[in-house]
Amino acid sequence: MRKVLLVDDDLVFRELLEQVLMEEGYHVIGAEDGIAALSVLENESPDLILLDIMMPNLDGFGLMEARKEQIPVIIISAIDGEDDRIKGYELGADDFLSKPFSVKELLVRMSALLRRVDLVRSERTCSIELISDEVEFDELQHCVSIASKRVLLTQTEFKLLKYLFERKGEVITKQELQRSVLQKELGRFDRNLDMHVSNTRKKLADIKLPKTLINTVRGQGYSFAT
């Protein structure tokens, strides 16, 4: 069952739309503003967010800036200015529907967006599965060959990627990676590990490999994609 997070401060509107979506087979989680939505996202991973813009405490734009995961978003708002649409898209919205809108049109747009997301995920998974079978590590040059593409890494980046690859399928905590790769304990404000992960991902992207070879598992650590 598809899970939808509906964020809107209008209780009557939210309850009516929740009912319609549930009748269409969606599991709906409601939130009255951006703060409540962020709290939901700490424990839930919805397939889609339906998001109003004008809300108290934290508005829709604020939520999009604060979210940690790039979950597909359809903005549903009475605000329909060009600047607001552009800002929404710049912050990562996938679609924009002005209130009042046809529920039938919303359902069609939701279905189309979820199909696109499924297709991208399927292609990415297939690509990563093929890539993970074609990885070679050159210990002397700190070079990694992935699907016939070579990337030169620093010694730390090389050790990091190799450590994750040798444990693919497992989630490795930041503490373990810090001790095993950087040879020190992870401090509260220490961002060295995150920096090395970011640099490695950028080098992978530079040779047209998916950054998602190194997955971030929120609240846990990192893993090599399988």
Stockholm file with secondary structure:
# STOCKHOLM 1.0

chainA/1-226         MRKVLLVDDDLVFRELLEQVLMEEGYHVIGAEDGIAALSVLENESPDLILLDIMMPNLDGFGLMEARKEQIPVIIISAIDGEDDRIKGYELGADDFLSKPFSVKELLVRMSALLRRVDLVRSERTCSIELISDEVEFDELQHCVSIASKRVLLTQTEFKLLKYLFERKGEVITKQELQRSVLQKELGRFDRNLDMHVSNTRKKLADIKLPKTLINTVRGQGYSFAT
#=GR chainA/1-226 SS CCEEEEECSCHHHHHHHHHHHHHTTCEEEEESSHHHHHHHHTTCCCSEEEECSCCSSSCHHHHHHHCSSCCCEEEEESCCCHHHHHHHHHTTCSEEEESSCCHHHHHHHHHHHHHHHHHHHHHHHHHHHHHHTSEEEETTTTEEEETTEEEECCHHHHHHHHHHHTTTTSCEEHHHHHHHHSSSCCCTTCCHHHHHHHHHHHHHHHTTCCGGGEEEETTTEEEECC
#=GC SS_cons         CCEEEEECSCHHHHHHHHHHHHHTTCEEEEESSHHHHHHHHTTCCCSEEEECSCCSSSCHHHHHHHCSSCCCEEEEESCCCHHHHHHHHHTTCSEEEESSCCHHHHHHHHHHHHHHHHHHHHHHHHHHHHHHTSEEEETTTTEEEETTEEEECCHHHHHHHHHHHTTTTSCEEHHHHHHHHSSSCCCTTCCHHHHHHHHHHHHHHHTTCCGGGEEEETTTEEEECC
//
